[in-house]
Structures are given as structure tokens and as C-alpha cells.
Amino acid sequence: MCDCCLTRRGMLRLAGAGGAVLLTGCDEISEIDLVSEGQVEEMGLRAWQEIKSQTPVARNSEEQRLLNRVSSLLLKAAGEKPEQWEVLVFDRPEVNAFALPGRKIGVFQGMFRVGQNEDQLAAVVGHEIGHVQAEHGQERINAQVAKDWGLRLIAFLLQMGDVEFAAEIAAALGLGVEYGLVLPYSRSQELEADRFGIRLMAEAGYRPPEAIAFWQRMQAAGGAQQPEFLSTHPAPQSRIEELREMLGQLKG
């Protein structure tokens, strides 16, 4: 039995520490697939259909042609078959893009207002391909399931001990786990996808330094932003610094 399999008294002591140790005490937790690859892909496909039913696809055929060309080159460089992927421009003004398990990528029209050229669009699409190939969706879902199980165990142990305000303490631990594990883990995935994306850009014939130019434009267009430690994405300046380091390693 590992050290994270605690007694009730040990669990209660965790309440004062924010509860994040619950999920980080066993190295094996990140290696366990609590949700299968097939289940995750099914979730991605259902989410994609829901998005398509609620969000109109953009009618600007030039933007879609550009996205098709960029994604095709990047996917071939990644060893993928472009015809097995669905990549769409959605008629939304937000500056955003996303990837879903099941080989689906969506780009909102607002992204085209920030990206100045094809290379900058390649930085975005390469990043999203990285998320899918690294199976970040499955990792995130596994982390969420593990968090939910852990919180239910804590609530049960608190109630068994007749601890006053057991539900409130469990809820507070939920906040501690969320900001102590799940969101920082997502930031790590974002940077891993960045690293994959710039290497993919180089292999597909695009200019990796344009990834920095893109995030500089994102920073200029960002306006008021929430603190980095409460965001699933690195702050633009932090991301730019990380990208500079990645580019130095790429050249090496």
C-alpha cells in the first residue's frame, strides 16, 4: 500500500493543507487510465456534433481553404492522414481554437483577425494537433475523474467521523485540488503542445519564429486578463519566453 492511502486522521490533516496531496501523493495516478481511449474519443465526437449543431460554420470559403491547406501540410508532417481529420472554421468572433479527441479541430473566425499570415495560423493549428497526438484530452479527463473520486472519499471520511461542516470542508478541498493540480497540469499540457507545434511547423516548411509573433499580437489584443495561476493557458508573456527557449533548442 502506498503512502497516499491514508487513515481518516491523515485525511483530516490534509484539510489544513488544501487537499492537493491527495492526487499527487502517488506517482502511479498519472499512469492509470480511469477512462478508456475509446470512451474519450466518443466524448470528443459527441462534443463536436453538439458544437456543430449550436455554432454555425463560417461561410468565408477563403478562410476554410487556408485552414485546409495549413492543416493538411502539418498533419502530413505529423504522420497523419489529413482525410481522417475534420477541421472547420466556425462563425464566432472570439480569438480561439480547440482540439477534440476523435481528430477534430475548430478555429473561430476571430483567430484570423489576429494571425497576420499563414505561418501564424500554422502555429495555432500545430499546437492543436499536438494536443490530440499527445492525448491531452484523455489525460485531463483522467485527472478530473481522479479528483472527483478523491473528494468523495474525503467527504465520506469526514462524515464517518461526525466532523462538523463536513460538506463545507469537502467543498473547500475541491477548490484546493482544482487550483493545486488540475489547472497547473493543463498549463503544462499547453506548453507541451507548443513544443510539438513549433517542431511540426519546421517539418512542414513553416517559420517557427512566427509563433512568437503570433503571441505578441495576442498579448497586444488581450486587454484585461485574469491572473496566470487561475488560467488553463499560460499568460502570453510567459508563453513567449517559453517559446524563445524552445526555438533555441530547435536550432540546436
ZISULJO-V240338 format. One record per backbone hydrogen bond with DSSP energy under -1.0 kcal/mol. CO is the residue of the C=O (numbers start at 1). NH is the residue of the N-H. If there is no record, write none. Layout:
BEGIN
co: [CO/CO]
nh: [NH/NH]
END
This chain:
BEGIN
co: [2/4/7/8/9/10/14/14/19/20/21/26/28/32/36/37/38/39/40/41/42/43/44/45/46/47/48/49/50/51/56/59/60/61/62/63/64/65/66/67/68/69/70/71/72/73/74/75/76/81/82/86/88/89/90/90/92/94/96/98/100/103/104/105/106/107/108/109/111/117/118/119/120/121/122/123/124/125/126/127/128/129/130/131/132/135/136/137/138/139/140/141/142/143/144/145/146/147/148/149/150/151/152/153/154/155/156/157/158/159/165/166/167/168/169/170/171/172/173/174/175/176/177/177/178/181/182/183/184/185/186/187/188/189/190/191/192/193/194/195/196/197/198/199/200/201/202/207/208/209/210/211/212/213/214/215/216/217/227/228/235/236/237/238/239/240/241/242/243/244/245/246/247/248]
nh: [5/6/11/12/13/14/17/19/22/23/25/29/31/34/40/41/42/43/44/45/46/47/48/49/50/51/52/53/54/55/91/61/64/65/66/67/68/69/70/71/72/73/74/75/76/77/78/80/79/84/85/105/107/58/92/109/110/96/108/106/104/86/100/88/98/90/111/112/115/121/122/123/124/125/126/127/128/129/130/131/132/133/134/136/135/139/140/141/142/143/144/145/146/147/148/149/150/151/152/153/154/155/156/157/158/159/160/161/163/162/169/170/171/172/173/174/175/176/177/178/179/180/181/182/183/185/186/187/188/189/190/191/192/193/194/195/196/197/198/199/200/201/202/203/204/206/205/210/211/213/214/215/216/217/218/219/220/221/230/231/239/240/241/242/243/244/245/246/247/248/249/250/251/252]
END
